[in-house]
Amino acid sequence: MRIVALSNASSQLSVIVKALRGFGYKTHAFSSSQALINNLLFETYDLLILDNSCGHQVQSVLDRIGTNMEGRVPVLFITDRAGARGIGTYLTAADDFIVKPLGAEELEPRVRALIQRAFPKDNHSELFFGPYHFSLKSCSLRFKGVLIDTRLKEYELALFLFRNLGRLLSREHLRDSVWGQKEAKPSRSVDTHMSRLRTKLKLFPENGYSIISVYGVGYRLQPVNRSDPGAA
């Protein structure tokens, strides 16, 4: 999971990064709201951690998320006791907040709970998306009942896209989520992998799904309503 944190206190950012990286989260830190806003022009994340003491900068970041990431991602707010009374201005059902002082022992469980709420894991061994059938036990994929010859990373990339239907994912987000932090990054570009996957899986509107390229950012696997005349 990719997390980004904003705080004007370097000591607090250090606690956040050290704690979350220790639990395996890919964590990025910013002390400037403008730097984070610029980053959000071409990057996507699974969770934001925002220090309420940044004042109006918090709202600027939330506005940018709504514009560039096409909707809200879960947000964990950090606030002092005085600020906790007004935190409801920002909170939605997907959000939470922690009152300072911030400790690693409280931070990780809150982050984990928010991520599980936003991206619940399914315990099914078989997943169906229209004509696509994923078998999680055998790491195999079928299209209209016919087995598709996919390499393991192709299968994992396809599964990640289908589990995030309609969601814009940056190239780096795809690299981190499919190839991981410790594995070697793909020798070919993400663009090449996506092109091969589109062809191999027949991800075209007539089959109900289409890979959309978003310039300068990444890709989205978009469900297509085949009854829509514009989908042809």
Contacts in CASP RR format, 6 or more apart in sequence:
PFRMAT RR
TARGET T0000
AUTHOR 0000-0000-0000
METHOD contacts of the structure
MODEL  1
MRIVALSNASSQLSVIVKALRGFGYKTHAFSSSQALINNLLFETYDLLIL
DNSCGHQVQSVLDRIGTNMEGRVPVLFITDRAGARGIGTYLTAADDFIVK
PLGAEELEPRVRALIQRAFPKDNHSELFFGPYHFSLKSCSLRFKGVLIDT
RLKEYELALFLFRNLGRLLSREHLRDSVWGQKEAKPSRSVDTHMSRLRTK
LKLFPENGYSIISVYGVGYRLQPVNRSDPGAA
1 25 0 8 1.000
1 26 0 8 1.000
1 46 0 8 1.000
1 47 0 8 1.000
1 115 0 8 1.000
1 119 0 8 1.000
2 25 0 8 1.000
2 26 0 8 1.000
2 28 0 8 1.000
2 44 0 8 1.000
2 45 0 8 1.000
2 46 0 8 1.000
2 47 0 8 1.000
2 173 0 8 1.000
2 176 0 8 1.000
2 177 0 8 1.000
3 20 0 8 1.000
3 25 0 8 1.000
3 26 0 8 1.000
3 27 0 8 1.000
3 28 0 8 1.000
3 45 0 8 1.000
3 46 0 8 1.000
3 47 0 8 1.000
3 48 0 8 1.000
3 49 0 8 1.000
3 111 0 8 1.000
4 27 0 8 1.000
4 28 0 8 1.000
4 29 0 8 1.000
4 30 0 8 1.000
4 36 0 8 1.000
4 39 0 8 1.000
4 43 0 8 1.000
4 45 0 8 1.000
4 47 0 8 1.000
4 48 0 8 1.000
4 49 0 8 1.000
5 13 0 8 1.000
5 16 0 8 1.000
5 17 0 8 1.000
5 27 0 8 1.000
5 28 0 8 1.000
5 29 0 8 1.000
5 30 0 8 1.000
5 48 0 8 1.000
5 49 0 8 1.000
5 50 0 8 1.000
5 51 0 8 1.000
6 29 0 8 1.000
6 30 0 8 1.000
6 31 0 8 1.000
6 33 0 8 1.000
6 36 0 8 1.000
6 48 0 8 1.000
6 49 0 8 1.000
6 50 0 8 1.000
6 51 0 8 1.000
6 54 0 8 1.000
6 57 0 8 1.000
6 58 0 8 1.000
6 61 0 8 1.000
7 13 0 8 1.000
7 16 0 8 1.000
7 29 0 8 1.000
7 31 0 8 1.000
7 49 0 8 1.000
7 50 0 8 1.000
7 51 0 8 1.000
7 53 0 8 1.000
7 54 0 8 1.000
7 78 0 8 1.000
8 31 0 8 1.000
8 51 0 8 1.000
8 53 0 8 1.000
8 54 0 8 1.000
9 51 0 8 1.000
9 53 0 8 1.000
10 31 0 8 1.000
12 51 0 8 1.000
12 78 0 8 1.000
12 100 0 8 1.000
12 102 0 8 1.000
13 29 0 8 1.000
13 31 0 8 1.000
15 102 0 8 1.000
15 103 0 8 1.000
15 104 0 8 1.000
15 107 0 8 1.000
16 27 0 8 1.000
16 29 0 8 1.000
16 49 0 8 1.000
16 102 0 8 1.000
16 107 0 8 1.000
17 27 0 8 1.000
17 29 0 8 1.000
18 104 0 8 1.000
19 103 0 8 1.000
19 104 0 8 1.000
19 107 0 8 1.000
19 108 0 8 1.000
20 27 0 8 1.000
20 107 0 8 1.000
20 108 0 8 1.000
20 111 0 8 1.000
21 27 0 8 1.000
23 108 0 8 1.000
24 181 0 8 1.000
25 111 0 8 1.000
26 176 0 8 1.000
26 181 0 8 1.000
28 39 0 8 1.000
28 45 0 8 1.000
30 36 0 8 1.000
30 39 0 8 1.000
33 54 0 8 1.000
33 57 0 8 1.000
33 58 0 8 1.000
33 60 0 8 1.000
33 61 0 8 1.000
36 61 0 8 1.000
37 60 0 8 1.000
37 61 0 8 1.000
37 64 0 8 1.000
40 61 0 8 1.000
40 64 0 8 1.000
40 65 0 8 1.000
40 68 0 8 1.000
40 69 0 8 1.000
41 68 0 8 1.000
41 217 0 8 1.000
42 170 0 8 1.000
42 216 0 8 1.000
42 217 0 8 1.000
43 170 0 8 1.000
43 172 0 8 1.000
43 173 0 8 1.000
43 217 0 8 1.000
44 69 0 8 1.000
44 167 0 8 1.000
44 168 0 8 1.000
44 169 0 8 1.000
44 170 0 8 1.000
44 173 0 8 1.000
44 217 0 8 1.000
45 69 0 8 1.000
45 73 0 8 1.000
45 173 0 8 1.000
46 73 0 8 1.000
46 74 0 8 1.000
46 115 0 8 1.000
46 118 0 8 1.000
46 119 0 8 1.000
47 73 0 8 1.000
47 74 0 8 1.000
47 75 0 8 1.000
47 76 0 8 1.000
47 111 0 8 1.000
47 114 0 8 1.000
47 115 0 8 1.000
47 118 0 8 1.000
48 61 0 8 1.000
48 65 0 8 1.000
48 73 0 8 1.000
48 74 0 8 1.000
48 75 0 8 1.000
48 76 0 8 1.000
49 75 0 8 1.000
49 76 0 8 1.000
49 77 0 8 1.000
49 78 0 8 1.000
49 111 0 8 1.000
50 58 0 8 1.000
50 61 0 8 1.000
50 62 0 8 1.000
50 75 0 8 1.000
50 76 0 8 1.000
50 77 0 8 1.000
50 78 0 8 1.000
51 58 0 8 1.000
51 77 0 8 1.000
51 78 0 8 1.000
51 79 0 8 1.000
52 58 0 8 1.000
52 77 0 8 1.000
52 78 0 8 1.000
52 79 0 8 1.000
52 80 0 8 1.000
52 83 0 8 1.000
52 87 0 8 1.000
52 90 0 8 1.000
52 97 0 8 1.000
53 78 0 8 1.000
53 79 0 8 1.000
53 80 0 8 1.000
58 77 0 8 1.000
58 90 0 8 1.000
59 90 0 8 1.000
62 72 0 8 1.000
62 75 0 8 1.000
62 90 0 8 1.000
65 71 0 8 1.000
65 72 0 8 1.000
65 73 0 8 1.000
66 72 0 8 1.000
68 217 0 8 1.000
69 168 0 8 1.000
70 168 0 8 1.000
72 92 0 8 1.000
72 94 0 8 1.000
73 94 0 8 1.000
73 118 0 8 1.000
74 94 0 8 1.000
74 95 0 8 1.000
74 96 0 8 1.000
74 114 0 8 1.000
74 115 0 8 1.000
74 117 0 8 1.000
74 118 0 8 1.000
75 90 0 8 1.000
75 92 0 8 1.000
75 94 0 8 1.000
75 95 0 8 1.000
76 95 0 8 1.000
76 96 0 8 1.000
76 97 0 8 1.000
76 98 0 8 1.000
76 110 0 8 1.000
76 111 0 8 1.000
76 114 0 8 1.000
77 87 0 8 1.000
77 90 0 8 1.000
77 91 0 8 1.000
77 95 0 8 1.000
77 96 0 8 1.000
77 97 0 8 1.000
77 98 0 8 1.000
78 97 0 8 1.000
78 98 0 8 1.000
78 100 0 8 1.000
78 102 0 8 1.000
79 87 0 8 1.000
79 97 0 8 1.000
79 98 0 8 1.000
79 99 0 8 1.000
79 100 0 8 1.000
80 99 0 8 1.000
80 100 0 8 1.000
81 99 0 8 1.000
81 100 0 8 1.000
84 97 0 8 1.000
84 99 0 8 1.000
87 97 0 8 1.000
91 97 0 8 1.000
94 114 0 8 1.000
94 117 0 8 1.000
94 118 0 8 1.000
95 114 0 8 1.000
96 110 0 8 1.000
96 113 0 8 1.000
96 114 0 8 1.000
98 106 0 8 1.000
98 107 0 8 1.000
98 110 0 8 1.000
124 136 0 8 1.000
125 135 0 8 1.000
125 136 0 8 1.000
125 137 0 8 1.000
126 133 0 8 1.000
126 134 0 8 1.000
126 135 0 8 1.000
126 136 0 8 1.000
127 133 0 8 1.000
127 134 0 8 1.000
127 136 0 8 1.000
127 159 0 8 1.000
127 162 0 8 1.000
128 134 0 8 1.000
129 162 0 8 1.000
129 165 0 8 1.000
129 209 0 8 1.000
130 208 0 8 1.000
131 143 0 8 1.000
131 144 0 8 1.000
131 145 0 8 1.000
131 207 0 8 1.000
131 208 0 8 1.000
132 141 0 8 1.000
132 142 0 8 1.000
132 143 0 8 1.000
132 158 0 8 1.000
132 162 0 8 1.000
132 201 0 8 1.000
132 209 0 8 1.000
133 141 0 8 1.000
133 142 0 8 1.000
133 143 0 8 1.000
133 145 0 8 1.000
134 140 0 8 1.000
134 141 0 8 1.000
134 155 0 8 1.000
134 158 0 8 1.000
134 159 0 8 1.000
134 162 0 8 1.000
135 141 0 8 1.000
135 142 0 8 1.000
136 159 0 8 1.000
139 152 0 8 1.000
139 155 0 8 1.000
139 156 0 8 1.000
140 147 0 8 1.000
140 150 0 8 1.000
140 155 0 8 1.000
141 147 0 8 1.000
141 148 0 8 1.000
141 150 0 8 1.000
141 155 0 8 1.000
141 158 0 8 1.000
141 159 0 8 1.000
141 201 0 8 1.000
142 148 0 8 1.000
143 201 0 8 1.000
143 202 0 8 1.000
143 207 0 8 1.000
148 200 0 8 1.000
148 201 0 8 1.000
149 200 0 8 1.000
150 158 0 8 1.000
150 200 0 8 1.000
153 178 0 8 1.000
153 179 0 8 1.000
153 186 0 8 1.000
153 193 0 8 1.000
154 193 0 8 1.000
154 196 0 8 1.000
154 197 0 8 1.000
154 200 0 8 1.000
156 178 0 8 1.000
157 174 0 8 1.000
157 178 0 8 1.000
157 193 0 8 1.000
157 194 0 8 1.000
157 197 0 8 1.000
158 197 0 8 1.000
158 201 0 8 1.000
160 174 0 8 1.000
160 177 0 8 1.000
160 178 0 8 1.000
161 169 0 8 1.000
161 197 0 8 1.000
161 211 0 8 1.000
161 219 0 8 1.000
161 221 0 8 1.000
162 221 0 8 1.000
164 221 0 8 1.000
165 209 0 8 1.000
165 221 0 8 1.000
165 222 0 8 1.000
165 223 0 8 1.000
166 220 0 8 1.000
166 221 0 8 1.000
166 222 0 8 1.000
166 223 0 8 1.000
167 220 0 8 1.000
168 214 0 8 1.000
168 217 0 8 1.000
168 218 0 8 1.000
168 219 0 8 1.000
168 220 0 8 1.000
169 177 0 8 1.000
169 218 0 8 1.000
169 219 0 8 1.000
169 220 0 8 1.000
170 217 0 8 1.000
170 218 0 8 1.000
171 190 0 8 1.000
171 191 0 8 1.000
171 217 0 8 1.000
171 218 0 8 1.000
171 219 0 8 1.000
174 190 0 8 1.000
174 218 0 8 1.000
174 219 0 8 1.000
175 185 0 8 1.000
175 186 0 8 1.000
175 190 0 8 1.000
179 185 0 8 1.000
179 186 0 8 1.000
186 193 0 8 1.000
190 218 0 8 1.000
190 219 0 8 1.000
191 213 0 8 1.000
194 211 0 8 1.000
194 213 0 8 1.000
194 219 0 8 1.000
197 203 0 8 1.000
197 211 0 8 1.000
198 204 0 8 1.000
198 211 0 8 1.000
203 209 0 8 1.000
203 210 0 8 1.000
203 211 0 8 1.000
203 221 0 8 1.000
204 210 0 8 1.000
205 224 0 8 1.000
205 226 0 8 1.000
205 231 0 8 1.000
205 232 0 8 1.000
206 226 0 8 1.000
206 232 0 8 1.000
208 223 0 8 1.000
208 224 0 8 1.000
208 226 0 8 1.000
208 231 0 8 1.000
209 221 0 8 1.000
209 222 0 8 1.000
209 223 0 8 1.000
209 224 0 8 1.000
210 221 0 8 1.000
210 222 0 8 1.000
210 224 0 8 1.000
211 219 0 8 1.000
211 220 0 8 1.000
211 221 0 8 1.000
211 222 0 8 1.000
212 219 0 8 1.000
212 220 0 8 1.000
212 221 0 8 1.000
212 222 0 8 1.000
213 219 0 8 1.000
214 220 0 8 1.000
224 231 0 8 1.000
225 231 0 8 1.000
END
